Amino acid sequence: MKEFSISSKEAGQRMDKYLFKVLNQASKSFVYKMLRKKNIVLNDKKATGQEVLKAEDQIKIAAALDALR
């Protein structure tokens, strides 16, 4: 599992746009698939990708990231 903490500089953007930046090796379709399958969690709740991030938010991504290596 990979975890990210949102800083004040990163706050204010949509979650899916942030994930594209952080997971630059992953395709957009892979990120959206992870969101559809509920493998990405924002503050311990299932995420849709449409959420606007706030400072100190916590994003957790399930183990499917191993496929990117």
N, C-alpha and C positions, 0 to 999 in steps of 0.2 A: 504494500500500500504506500502510495506517495501522498505527502501532505504539503499544502501551501498555506501561508498566512498572508493576508492582503495588507499591504502598507497603505499609508495615506496617499501616496503618489498613484497607486493602482486603483484606488477607490473611485467609484463613479462610472465605471465601464461595465458593459454587460459581461456576464460570466463566460459565455461561449467565445467572445472576442479575446478575453484574457487567456482562456485555455488554448486558443490557437497560437498565441504568443509563447506560452510556456512550453507547450508540447509541439514545438516546431517540426519535429520529425514525424509527427502523426498527420495523416490526411484529415481534411475537414469531415469527410464521411465517417472516419473512425471515431472522431470526437463526438459527432452527433449520434452515432450508434451507441457509444458508451453512455451518453445522456439518456437515450431512449430505453436502454436496458437498466437504467437506474444504478449504474456502477460509479457514479460521481455524486458526492454528498457535500452539501453546503451547510455548515453549522449543524451537523448531525441530522439533516433532513434531506430527502431525495431532491435532486436539482433537475430543473428543466433546461437550463441554459439561458433563460430569459431574465434571470434575476440581475439586478444592478448591485454590484459589489460595494461593500462598505469597509472602512478600515477595521482591521482586527477580525474580519471574517476568516473562517477556516474551510478550506476545500480539501476533501479526501478523495483519492482516486483509487479504485480497486486494482487488483494485481494484473489486469490485462495489459498494463504498460510493458510487461516483460516481452511482449510481442514486438515492441519497437526496437529492441536491442539487437 
